[in-house]
Amino acid sequence: MCNDLFSIGPLTVHGYGLMIAIGVLVALFTGEAVAKKKGLNSDAIYPITFLCVFLGFFCAKILFCIVEWKAFVADPMSVLTGSGFVVYGGIMGGVLVAYLYCRAKKLNFWDYFDVVLPCVAIAQGFGRIGCFLAGCCYGKETDSWLGIAFTNSTQAPNGVKLIPTQLFSAAGMFMIAALLFWYAAKTTHKKGQVGALYMILYSIGRFAIEFFRNDFRGTVGPFSTSQFISLFIFVAGIVLFVLRNKIEEENKVSA
C-alpha cells in the first residue's frame, strides 16, 4: 500500500516496478526449467521472454493510449510517461513477437506457447501485487471486513475501504498458473491447448473481476473495455483449444 518502498542514495525502489521485476525473473527461470524438462531448447526462453516483455509493455501502453484517447490527445507525454497500461495489449504483443521469433528460429511455436503462458500467469500474479502497492486497479468502496483503506496513494481514493481487487486478481493468476502446470503434467493434451486454456481461464477471471473494480478503463456498451476484449479472448481460446485437438488428430491420421 506504499509504492515507495525504500531508497538507495538517489534511487527510490518502487513496489510496482519491483514486483514486475520479480514476476519476470520467476517466470523466466520457471520457463527455462519447464523447457528443459520437456526436452526443448531452454536457451530460447531467454530471448522469447525479453522480447515479450519489451514488446508487451509497448503494446500495453499503446492500447492504454487508445482507451484513454481523450487524455492522450490533451496531454500525450503525461499518458505516455505515466504508469497506465492495458494488460491485454501486452499479452497480444507478447504472443505476436514470440510467434515471429519461433518462425525465424524454426522452432515449433506451440511448444513454447504452452511453456510460456503458464509462466505469464505467474508474472501477472506478481504484477497485481505491484498494483496493490501502487494503488492502481483499485476496487469499489465496501463496508465488508475484506475492505482495505489506502492512506498514502496517488491513485486510489484514500481513507475509504475498497475491495482489494488487485489481491484477488493476484490470487487468481497464481491459481491459474498452478492449474495450467497441473494440466500440462497430468493430462493428455495436444500442443497449444495449455496456452488456449490460459486464454479461457484468464478471460473468465478478468471479466468477473471487472465488476468489482472502480478505476475507469473505458467502456464499450454495457462492458468495460477489458470485459469487451475478454469476450473475444474467451471465444478465441475455445476455438484454439478445439482446433489444436482437431489438427493434431488429423496429423496422426495422415502420418
Backbone hydrogen bonds, N-H to C=O, Kabsch-Sander energy under -0.5 kcal/mol:
donor,donor_aa,acceptor,acceptor_aa,energy
5,L,3,N,-1.2
5,L,13,V,-2.2
6,F,13,V,-1.0
8,I,11,L,-3.6
9,G,7,S,-0.5
11,L,8,I,-2.1
12,T,10,P,-0.5
13,V,6,F,-3.3
13,V,11,L,-0.5
14,H,12,T,-0.6
15,G,3,N,-3.6
18,L,14,H,-2.4
19,M,15,G,-2.5
20,I,16,Y,-2.1
21,A,17,G,-2.4
22,I,18,L,-2.6
23,G,19,M,-2.7
24,V,20,I,-2.5
25,L,21,A,-2.3
26,V,22,I,-2.7
27,A,23,G,-2.4
28,L,24,V,-2.6
29,F,25,L,-2.6
30,T,26,V,-2.3
31,G,27,A,-2.6
32,E,28,L,-2.2
33,A,29,F,-2.0
34,V,30,T,-2.5
35,A,31,G,-2.5
36,K,32,E,-2.1
37,K,33,A,-2.0
38,K,34,V,-1.8
39,G,36,K,-1.2
40,L,35,A,-2.9
42,S,40,L,-1.3
44,A,41,N,-1.5
45,I,42,S,-1.4
46,Y,43,D,-0.7
48,I,44,A,-2.0
49,T,45,I,-2.7
50,F,46,Y,-2.5
51,L,47,P,-2.5
52,C,48,I,-2.5
53,V,49,T,-2.6
54,F,50,F,-2.4
55,L,51,L,-2.7
56,G,52,C,-2.2
57,F,53,V,-2.4
58,F,54,F,-1.8
59,C,55,L,-2.9
60,A,56,G,-2.4
61,K,57,F,-2.1
62,I,58,F,-2.2
63,L,59,C,-2.5
64,F,60,A,-1.6
65,C,61,K,-2.4
66,I,62,I,-1.9
67,V,63,L,-2.5
68,E,64,F,-3.0
69,W,66,I,-1.1
72,F,68,E,-2.4
73,V,69,W,-2.6
74,A,70,K,-2.0
75,D,71,A,-2.5
79,V,75,D,-1.5
80,L,76,P,-2.7
81,T,77,M,-2.4
82,G,78,S,-0.6
86,V,60,A,-1.4
87,V,85,F,-0.5
89,G,86,V,-1.1
90,G,86,V,-1.1
91,I,87,V,-2.3
92,M,88,Y,-2.5
93,G,89,G,-2.2
94,G,90,G,-2.5
95,V,91,I,-2.5
96,L,92,M,-2.0
97,V,93,G,-2.2
98,A,94,G,-2.1
99,Y,95,V,-2.3
100,L,96,L,-2.2
101,Y,97,V,-2.3
102,C,98,A,-2.4
103,R,99,Y,-2.2
104,A,100,L,-2.3
105,K,101,Y,-2.3
106,K,103,R,-0.8
107,L,102,C,-2.8
109,F,107,L,-0.8
111,D,108,N,-0.7
112,Y,108,N,-1.3
113,F,109,F,-2.5
114,D,110,W,-1.9
115,V,111,D,-1.0
116,V,112,Y,-3.0
117,L,113,F,-1.9
119,C,115,V,-0.8
120,V,116,V,-2.2
121,A,117,L,-1.8
122,I,118,P,-1.3
123,A,119,C,-2.2
124,Q,120,V,-2.6
125,G,121,A,-1.9
126,F,122,I,-1.9
127,G,123,A,-2.3
128,R,124,Q,-2.3
129,I,125,G,-1.3
130,G,126,F,-1.9
131,C,127,G,-1.9
132,F,128,R,-1.9
133,L,129,I,-2.1
134,A,130,G,-2.3
135,G,131,C,-1.9
136,C,131,C,-1.1
139,G,163,I,-0.9
140,K,212,F,-2.3
142,T,161,K,-2.1
147,G,144,S,-1.7
148,I,162,L,-2.5
150,F,148,I,-0.5
150,F,157,P,-0.6
150,F,160,V,-0.6
159,G,150,F,-3.3
162,L,148,I,-2.0
163,I,140,K,-2.7
165,T,163,I,-2.6
167,L,164,P,-0.6
168,F,164,P,-2.0
169,S,165,T,-2.5
170,A,166,Q,-2.3
171,A,167,L,-2.6
172,G,168,F,-2.4
173,M,169,S,-2.4
174,F,170,A,-2.2
175,M,171,A,-2.1
176,I,172,G,-2.4
177,A,173,M,-2.5
178,A,174,F,-2.3
179,L,175,M,-2.4
180,L,176,I,-2.6
181,F,177,A,-2.4
182,W,178,A,-2.2
183,Y,179,L,-2.7
184,A,180,L,-2.6
185,A,181,F,-1.8
186,K,182,W,-2.9
187,T,183,Y,-1.2
189,H,187,T,-0.7
192,G,110,W,-0.5
193,Q,190,K,-2.1
196,A,192,G,-1.9
197,L,193,Q,-2.1
198,Y,194,V,-1.8
199,M,195,G,-1.9
200,I,196,A,-1.9
201,L,197,L,-2.8
202,Y,198,Y,-3.0
203,S,199,M,-1.8
204,I,200,I,-1.8
205,G,201,L,-2.5
206,R,202,Y,-3.0
207,F,203,S,-2.2
208,A,204,I,-2.1
209,I,205,G,-2.5
210,E,206,R,-1.5
211,F,208,A,-1.4
212,F,209,I,-1.6
213,R,209,I,-0.6
213,R,210,E,-0.6
214,N,138,Y,-2.6
215,D,138,Y,-0.7
220,V,223,F,-3.2
223,F,220,V,-1.8
225,T,218,G,-1.8
228,F,224,S,-2.5
229,I,225,T,-2.3
230,S,226,S,-2.2
231,L,227,Q,-1.6
232,F,228,F,-0.9
233,I,229,I,-2.3
234,F,230,S,-2.7
235,V,231,L,-1.9
236,A,232,F,-2.8
237,G,233,I,-2.4
238,I,234,F,-2.0
239,V,235,V,-2.7
240,L,236,A,-2.7
241,F,237,G,-2.4
242,V,238,I,-2.4
243,L,239,V,-2.9
244,R,240,L,-2.7
245,N,241,F,-1.3
246,K,242,V,-2.2
247,I,243,L,-3.3
248,E,244,R,-2.2
249,E,245,N,-2.0
250,E,246,K,-2.2
251,N,247,I,-2.4
252,K,248,E,-1.9
253,V,249,E,-2.0
254,S,250,E,-2.5
255,A,251,N,-1.7
